[in-house]
Each structure stands twice: as C-alpha cells, then as structure tokens.
Amino acid sequence: MAGLSQLSACAFSRAFEHSALPAGARQIDDLCYYSGPGADPEKHQLDLYLPPGPGPHPVIVFVYGGAWKRGDRKDYGNLGRRLAARGILTAAISYRLAPRHPHPAQVRDSARALAWVYANIKKYQGNPKKIFLMGHSAGAHLVALLACDPRWLAEQKLDPKIIAGVIAISGPYDITFMARDVPKLAKEVFSEHPENWKKASPANHLGKSPLPPFLIAHADKEHPSLHQQAKMFSIALRQAGASVKNYEAKNSNHFRIIQNLARPGDTLGTLLENFISSESFP
C-alpha cells in the first residue's frame, strides 16, 4: 500500500501552492491542547484558521496523514487558509508519532485535540454544535476510529454526538486488511498482534454508539486496496445505519486529492462545503 508506506508530509508542503489568508481572516498558531502527564511541547499543539466575519462558523478538526509515523500540522497551512476562505474554521492538529509512540497515542491525541476544540472554539467564533472531523490517509483512519469507537471520546468525557460529521479521505479502515499489504508498517504502529489490529479498525466498532454522517473519498489512481477499503467501510457503515456519501476523485492520486482540496473549482472541496452546510447530528 504505497500511498501509506511512502507518504511524505514534506512532499505535500512543497506541492501546495501558496495561498494567503483572505481579508479579515486570522491565523492563530501553536495553541496547546494538552499539558498533562507526558505532554509533548511540539506535538500537543494545534493551529487555527479563522474565516472573516463574526460567526459562528462551522469547524473542521483536521488530522494529517503520514503512515502514523511522519507529518505535522505546519505542512497544511495552505489547506487551513483555503478552508477559511470558504467560511470554515479549521483546527489543524499535530499528534505524537510512531514508532516512538505506537498506537493508541495518535487516536488518543486526536481525542484530546477534539476535547480542546469543543471546550474553546466558541471563543474563536466557532460553532461547537457544528464540529466536523476530517483526515487524510492515516488521518482518515484516526477520525473514523474516533467516530466509531466510543472509548476514546469517553476518556475525554465527550459525547459522540458532538461530532457533526466525518470527512475521511483515502484512508485504511481495516488494519488487518492493511497488514496483508504492509505488514512491517502494521507491526511498527499497531504491534505484531492481530488482535490489536482488529481493535484499531473502525469497522469493528460499529453499533457501539450513534454514528455521525460520513463523506468518504478516495482517488481513482491510488492503490487498489484503498479503493477496496473505502467500499468495504462504506458498506459496513450503511449496514450500521449511518448516512454515507461517497466520492472518487478522477485523474487524481493519494497525494493530489488532498493537495487540490479547497482550491477554487475542486469538486471534493465543493462536496465538502455542501456536506458541512447540510449535515448536522440530531
């Protein structure tokens, strides 16, 4: 699964065209979302991209990819600025990386960041009733796991209903399935025990809590296994009663689908905007 095992966040950073903040928008960097035991002074931080106007604005908590081993929120500043231009307040988070910090460090940090956003975003003109999770690649796995396995939100004393929707892009949702293609990666991040792979798979936790709406996207030219993962996970979500929208980006790949997101005229960006404006969790 080359899209995951060879993912380089730096490649994203170089490929993004520079985009400036729109007039009236603000960028607030390096906000600490967790300062408890074991806190990391660099990774337990997030950056906010605030749209123009008083709000309250819908909110995206963005979780980057990088095979759970690489990447940082700073590589996605242009994405945050583009989403702000679309009227979406974006919280781009960092999290601790494997193998130094194996699973579940990444999903636990994502839950901590979500807890901070839920508690504080109103002060930044964000709407705490319209918080969406969005992730790409490994980040898509993390946001899906947060939405499907209630224990991570329970650790933060959060109700699953605070998630208004999930945008999952080019992710692996069954770690056991992924381990057949990249066993070394699965062992580095999730240990060598297949039982841990099952527990880390979002699809194995459906039915444990109410599910938010999902928008699941992938590119037509990325690894076939990611096509299969998107299809299988979508079927499982629908069988569990979730609302699911699917999108395949044409003439795109694992990298380009996120590079193009929120550029003017990008179809996925328009679908994302429509998804956020139309979906809410009852």
C-alpha positions, -999 to +999 in steps of 0.1 A: +000+000+000+024+026-013+002+055-006+006+049+032+040+034+035+057+060+013+037+090+024+059+121+030+043+152+046+071+173+032+060+164-003+026+179+005+043+210+018+063+215-014+034+208-037+009+232-022+007+265-040+010+293-015-023+308-005-027+339+016-054+344+042-084+361+028-091+397+040-104+397+075-094+361+083-069+352+111-044+325+118-035+316+154-006+293+158+008+269+184-022+266+208-016+239+234-044+214+236-029+190+262-005+198+290-009+168+313+014+139+321+036+130+291+028+162+272+049+169+241+057+206+237+055+204+199+030+177+191+003+186+216-005+218+197-029+230+171-032+259+147-065+277+140-076+293+107-105+317+113-127+329+085-137+365+081-168+376+099-183+372+134-195+336+130-204+312+145-185+293+118-186+255+112-155+239+124-132+212+109-107+194+131-081+183+105-059+153+111-030+148+087-016+116+072+019+102+071+015+065+079+012+074+116+049+080+116+055+113+098+039+147+093+029+178+112+001+204+111+025+230+097+026+212+064-011+220+059-012+257+065-024+264+029-053+239+033-063+257+065-062+291+048-082+278+018-109+264+041-110+297+060-117+314+026-147+290+022-161+301+056-149+270+075-129+275+108-101+249+107-082+234+136-051+217+122-037+194+149-004+176+155-001+143+173+027+121+186+042+098+160+050+061+159+071+040+163+084+060+193+047+065+203+028+035+190-010+032+187-031+043+205-011+075+211-023+090+178-060+085+183-058+095+220-041+128+210-067+134+183-094+129+210-076+154+233-075+179+205-112+175+198-119+180+235-100+213+235-118+224+203-152+216+218-144+234+250-128+265+235-139+271+199-168+294+208-142+320+219-128+320+184-162+324+167-166+287+160-198+268+164-194+239+189-226+223+175-210+220+140-177+203+146-166+180+118-136+156+118-115+154+086-085+133+080-064+121+051-047+087+048-036+077+083-056+108+095-087+093+079-082+062+099-079+083+131-110+104+126-130+073+116-118+055+147-128+085+169-163+084+155-168+046+157-151+035+189-166+055+218-139+047+243-116+075+230-141+102+234-152+087+267-117+091+280-122+129+274-157+128+289-171+137+254-205+126+240-202+111+205-230+134+194-206+163+194-193+151+160-215+166+134-199+146+106-167+129+093-148+136+061-125+106+055-101+108+026-080+079+012-078+061+045-074+025+057-103+014+079-094-022+085-059-026+098-060-064+094-067-059+057-039-033+055-014-056+073-016-080+043+000-054+021+023-036+045+029-060+075+060-041+086+040-008+090+012-026+108+037-041+133+056-008+138+024+012+146-001-013+160+022-041+173+026-076+159-006-089+175-035-093+151-059-088+179-046-052+183-051-047+145-088-057+150-092-033+179-077-005+159-101-010+130-131+014+129-153-011+112-150-034+141-167-009+165-199-001+146-230-003+167-214+007+199-225+044+197-246+066+175-228+073+142-225+107+125-228+112+087-197+103+067-183+116+035-158+090+022-135+100-006-106+084-025-087+089-058-090+068-089-053+064-093-042+054-059-035+018-046-064-005-054-065-016-017-076+019-007-105+016-032-115-016-015-111-001+020-134+028+011-160+004-004-160-021+025-161+006+052-190+024+034-210-008+032-204-015+069-214+020+079-246+018+059-254-016+074-249+000+109-274+028+100-251+056+091-256+082+064-227+078+039-218+099+008-190+086-015-168+103-040-140+092-063-117+119-075-109+114-112-074+118-126-061+120-091-039+101-067-032+096-030-013+129-028-032+151-053-066+145-037-056+164-006-034+189-025-063+200-046-088+201-018-104+236-013-088+250-045-113+270-065-133+246-087-122+215-068-151+190-068-143+174-035-140+209-019-175+218-032-188+184-019-172+191+015-187+225+017-222+212+008-217+183+033-209+207+061-237+231+053-264+203+050-254+178+076-260+181+113-261+155+141-296+153+158 
